[in-house]
Amino acid sequence: MVKTGLSRRAMCAGLAGFAGLGPGRVVASDVIDLEWSDLIPEGETWIPPEIQGLLPHDENAMASRQPPSSGVRTDWNGKTVRISGFIVPLDFDGTGLKAFMLAPFVGACIHVPPPPANQLVLVTTEEPYEADTMFDPATVTGLFGTVSTATELANVGYALAAETVVPYRR
């Protein structure tokens, strides 16, 4: 299990405080669909040069090769968002995941260096999500906010308290 310094309860309470939300008050029309490019501050490039093209595979040095983040956007703090990406498991509970990072490309943090912190979302969920494989594509909906935390794999710039996690569908 990876310790992030944030409990799910503390993260949810803090994020809910931004929006004045209570349990069960999310309406489908209130959900904001995000793309990975939305998480990059305006005027910045989406994929930094450090992770474009082929990179050598050296698992021991992946986290140390994480490119610096150009900052995060606070536009969606305390809002309910939906974003799709690839799962990087962090905390298993039985057969399901209670915490994972969501990344914009498959293999992030494990087979190639992690993307910048503003391209990683720390997801926590009350109900364990049963992923079929390590890098399952998934769509996550829940309360969103900025966070500055580190896992063993990478620094993370965003957090999402998941209400739903479903397999990605085009």
C-alpha positions in Angstrom: 0.0 0.0 0.0 1.2 3.5 -0.8 0.8 6.2 1.8 -0.2 9.5 0.4 -0.6 11.5 3.6 -4.3 12.1 2.8 -7.2 10.0 4.1 -10.2 9.6 1.8 -12.4 11.2 4.5 -10.1 14.3 4.8 -9.8 14.6 1.0 -13.6 14.4 0.5 -14.3 16.8 3.3 -11.8 19.3 2.0 -13.1 19.0 -1.6 -16.7 19.1 -0.5 -16.0 22.3 1.4 -14.9 24.0 -1.8 -18.3 23.3 -3.4 -20.6 23.3 -0.4 -21.7 19.8 -1.4 -23.3 17.2 0.8 -23.7 13.5 0.1 -25.9 12.6 -2.8 -26.3 16.1 -4.2 -24.6 15.5 -7.5 -26.8 15.8 -10.6 -25.8 14.4 -14.0 -26.0 17.9 -15.5 -23.5 19.1 -12.9 -20.8 16.7 -14.1 -17.9 18.4 -16.1 -16.2 16.2 -18.7 -12.5 16.8 -18.7 -9.8 15.9 -21.2 -6.1 15.5 -20.1 -5.2 18.7 -22.0 -7.6 20.6 -19.7 -5.4 19.9 -16.8 -2.4 21.8 -18.3 -2.2 25.5 -17.5 -3.0 27.7 -20.6 0.0 28.3 -22.8 1.8 25.1 -21.8 2.4 22.0 -23.9 0.3 18.9 -23.2 3.1 16.3 -23.5 6.6 17.6 -22.5 9.6 16.8 -24.7 11.0 14.6 -21.9 8.4 11.9 -22.5 7.8 12.3 -26.3 9.2 9.5 -28.4 11.0 6.4 -27.2 12.5 6.3 -23.8 14.8 3.7 -22.3 13.2 1.3 -19.9 14.8 1.3 -16.4 12.2 0.6 -13.7 14.4 1.7 -10.8 14.8 5.2 -12.2 11.3 5.9 -13.5 10.1 8.2 -10.7 13.4 10.1 -10.7 12.8 10.9 -14.4 9.4 12.5 -13.9 9.4 15.9 -15.7 8.6 18.9 -13.7 5.0 20.1 -13.7 4.2 23.5 -15.1 1.6 24.0 -12.4 -2.0 22.9 -11.9 -5.4 24.5 -12.7 -7.8 25.2 -10.0 -10.9 25.8 -12.2 -12.5 22.5 -11.1 -11.7 22.5 -7.4 -14.8 21.2 -5.6 -16.6 20.3 -8.8 -17.8 16.9 -9.9 -15.9 15.8 -13.0 -15.6 12.8 -15.3 -12.2 11.9 -16.8 -11.0 8.8 -18.6 -7.5 7.4 -18.4 -5.4 4.4 -17.5 -5.2 2.9 -14.0 -1.9 2.7 -12.1 -2.7 0.6 -9.0 -1.7 1.8 -5.6 -3.9 0.1 -2.9 -5.6 -3.2 -3.2 -8.4 -4.3 -1.0 -9.1 -8.0 -1.6 -9.6 -8.2 -5.3 -10.3 -4.5 -5.9 -8.6 -1.2 -5.9 -9.3 1.5 -3.3 -6.6 3.9 -4.5 -5.0 4.3 -7.9 -3.5 6.9 -10.1 -5.2 7.8 -13.3 -2.8 8.5 -16.2 -3.2 9.8 -19.7 -1.3 6.9 -21.4 -0.8 3.2 -20.8 2.3 2.2 -18.9 2.8 5.6 -17.2 5.0 5.4 -14.1 5.9 1.7 -14.6 7.3 1.2 -18.1 8.1 4.8 -19.0 8.8 7.8 -16.7 5.7 9.3 -15.2 4.1 12.3 -16.8 4.3 15.6 -14.9 2.3 15.9 -11.7 -0.4 17.9 -13.6 -1.1 14.8 -15.7 -1.7 12.4 -12.8 -4.9 12.1 -10.7 -4.9 10.3 -7.4 -8.2 8.4 -7.2 -9.7 7.0 -4.0 -13.0 5.1 -3.8 -15.2 3.7 -1.0 -16.2 0.6 -3.1 -13.1 -1.3 -4.4 -12.9 -1.2 -8.2 -12.2 -4.6 -9.7 -9.7 -4.0 -12.5 -9.1 -6.8 -15.0 -5.5 -5.9 -15.8 -2.9 -3.5 -14.4 -3.4 -0.7 -16.8 -7.2 -1.0 -17.5 -8.7 2.1 -19.1 -11.4 3.5 -16.9 -13.8 6.5 -16.6 -14.0 8.0 -13.2 -16.6 10.5 -11.9 -16.3 12.2 -8.6 -15.3 15.3 -6.6 -12.1 16.8 -8.0 -9.4 19.1 -6.7 -5.7 20.0 -6.7 -3.4 18.2 -4.3 0.4 18.2 -3.9 1.3 14.7 -2.9 3.8 12.0 -3.7 3.5 8.2 -4.1 6.4 5.7 -4.5 5.8 6.0 -8.3 5.3 9.8 -8.9 4.3 13.2 -7.7 0.6 13.9 -8.2 -1.1 17.2 -8.9 -4.8 16.3 -8.7 -7.1 14.2 -6.6 -10.5 12.7 -7.3 -12.9 11.1 -4.7 -14.6 8.7 -7.0 -18.4 8.2 -6.9 -18.2 5.9 -9.9 -15.4 4.0 -11.7 -16.4 2.2 -14.8 -14.5 0.5 -17.7 -13.8 3.0 -20.5 -16.2 2.8 -23.4 -15.8 4.8 -26.6 
